[in-house]
Amino acid sequence: EDGYDLWLRYRPLPAPVLKQYRDQGTQLVAPADTATQRAARDELVRGLSGLLGRAPALAAQARRDGAIVVGTPASLPQLAALQGELEGLGEEGYLIRSTRIDGRAATVVAANTDMGALYGSFHLLRLVQTGQPLAGLDLREAPKVKVRVLNHWDNLDRYVERGYAGESIWDWHKLPDWLDPRYTDYARANASVGINGTVLNNVNTSALALTPMYLEKAAALASVFRPYGIKVYLSARFSAPIEIGGLATADPLDPAVRQWWKDKADEIYRTIPDFGGFLVKANSEGQPGPQDYGRSHADGANMLAEALAPHGGIVMWRAFVYSHEEPDDRHKQAYNEFVPHDGRFADNVLVQVKNGAIDFQPREPFHPLFGAMPRTPLMMEFQITKEYLGFATHLVYLGPLYEEALRADTHARGPGSTVAKIVDGSLEGHALTGMAGVANIGVDRNWSGSHFDQANWYVFGRMAWDPHAGAEDIARDWARMTFSTDPAVVEPVVSMMMGSHQAVVDYMTPLGLHHLMGRGHHYGPGPWVEGGPRADWTSVYYHRADARGIGFDRTASGSNAVGQYAPPVAAQFGNLDTVPEEFLLWFHHVPWDHRMASGRSLWDELVLRYDRGVDYVRGMRRTWAALEGKVDTERHHQVAVFLGIQEKEAKWWRDASIAYFQTFSQRPLPEGAAPPPHGLEYYKSLQFPYAPGDGK
Ligand code: BDP
């Protein structure tokens, strides 16, 4: 087992549960007249054959007890009676029900559309894969978020920015002719978790992606993805009218520029009729944008929106901006630039906001834009690739990070105004909603660079479908589908996963510290990083350690970033007595001897958090070692080796950070804490010129 099959392994179920399923899978009634219907039937045949050890008998209609019946009232007359029950399930929802058809017991997957039936088929397979009984079923499911997209940071030369799983899976050179079977498996995996869109190219993009040659290639991918309900989107370079259009300007208010984008949109839709739209990174980290012409983000987004609107396309305009000129706290800049434009964005624009205000740090408080732009649909951007969380070798399950961000209460409309309710549109009544995940996929056999990183792709999809879902339930499903249904495997694996996010926070950036990684590549600790082109690309800018204490004062006496949150949140974060300890040094500069909830001083607590993080990794190694023989050898071995790397690196983070911060605190280590084995100069001297993913 090399991990290629992801969570769609379909290995035979253990004998005791087999019989039950065989009685409930006597026949498969699933029409196959359209590409999506065929995708559903093929998946069911593949899945049930694998799981139950024999292919289900295909039939045109249910004639025996125990049939599985999949379709829509239009595709399958036997389902016509369910028409009324399908109301409210929309174009992607489905129901799964144990019922009787013509007097015979059956399991029905019914939907309004073929896509709904495909999603329902994957759900049914998940029930079998995870060992749930197929009796008494009565499930209704519909996605709570409309646009559920992966963002590939893939360049046209196949280099993946912040990618740790090998080259880009898009083999642009061989497209459009060669359609790698991987593209189909990619689509299956995404559809199985409800992902319905993919942005093929990096946000730091080249305008070439919009030239006819590359549009043909994107169209070929779209043709593979279409049966699986996945739309293709492209990142658009704002200056494309100059670079590939021969115009002298990209000013969004210039009529020739507007016409160029309209023509470009028409051309794209002639090539890809169901094209999803554009993702745009503008006026951020050196990318061109409307501000180059004295125009606003809304001007820029609306110009593209106008070009796409006649075709039903959307613009996902990123709010990840912080300017070269602005000397203010980077935390505040997106809010400052975007809030004044609330209500000015066209109807087919989503503003895409990272979960936190800095940049995908191991832990961040929720972004203050959530709750601050009620008249604009805001979509969530999570990172699935682990740029700041140990790349592919550290076992970090991101479910708890996503859950924490989504459940955070913005108080925008009183208590209970969670980020999830903003993202799903329910708080402000927006119909256009979205969630994006920066993909962790590459050409590695196991897709994600490590077996456990597959879980992060999986949980992203499940939470994009339902932002209120629970990380632990999803981890349990994933573990059952990926490793084994044996509780002696599932429970230890789930418990490792569930504590792994807190662990990485502990050994990298405890108590609200952030942005302490090595410069450029972001690999390993670099709390001493200073100087260079801009202060907010250093570590010292963020931790502000001195003889008195440590942390970034973002209260009213400091940058006052807390003032961007709703009053109850601002009051909580802004007060040293009420700020949650996990965000303490995010919002406050705190004396080394400050008393923590534990009764310890801040310095002692900090050191113990580092130790706690390293200990957790050691615990995961022990847990995993005990699973030898219960998990297949190949995957077990790789995970074991990666956990060894993680332990080494967790210790490296801990030792380097303590050695560095002790030069400020000038305090001894708390009792029982081991001194770092090397001096600070040693840790500073470690160089990684070829660390992966640094965007060069
Ligand atoms: C940062 C990455 C950089 C991305 C940027 C972005 O370091 O490679 O281009 O975010 O999101 O996290 O645009």
Residues whose N, C-alpha, C, O or C-beta is under 5 A from the ligand:
A	BS01	BDP	E161 V203 F320 D359 G695
